[in-house]
Amino acid sequence: MLLIPCPHCGDRAQAEFAYERTADSVVPLDAAPDQAVAALFTRTNPRGIDEEIWRHTYGCGSWMLIRRDRVSHAIEWVKPIGPAVLP
């Protein structure tokens, strides 16, 4: 079982979290259409370490950036993206 260290709640089971996307697929609102298509649909899908956006859906509700090895699932670090949503 993968444990994800929530910055607000501590180590929790992966089942409490929802994977959103890789950080490089976030498109700025003012991006040109061809840039948006490239970022969303034609980017690489490399093996190894990547930065991903996750949400602690069944916990504090916070969003976080996780640097994780997509082969071994080892987590290098977790950074909060904003405060916890639930009190």
Phi, psi and omega in degrees: 000134179278126175258130179249126180279097178292132180297340183255331188246347185090193182294130179221157180292147179304331182299340178279350187249158174237127176283132179261297182184172173285150184296330182284356179262007175281126185252127176297149182298332181265013180291145176293151181306319181292327176291320179295315179298317180297316181293325184271326191238342184238019179280164181283163177231070188285153171281153176108207188283136179211159175258130186230153176257128180231160176231136177277073188300314183258035177219239184279350178082004184283155175262147180212155175257125183241128173263114190223144173278118185282356175263307182269346183069012177291133181262124178278314179201162177226132177237133178290147173245089182087176182280168173295145184275319182268143181290000000 
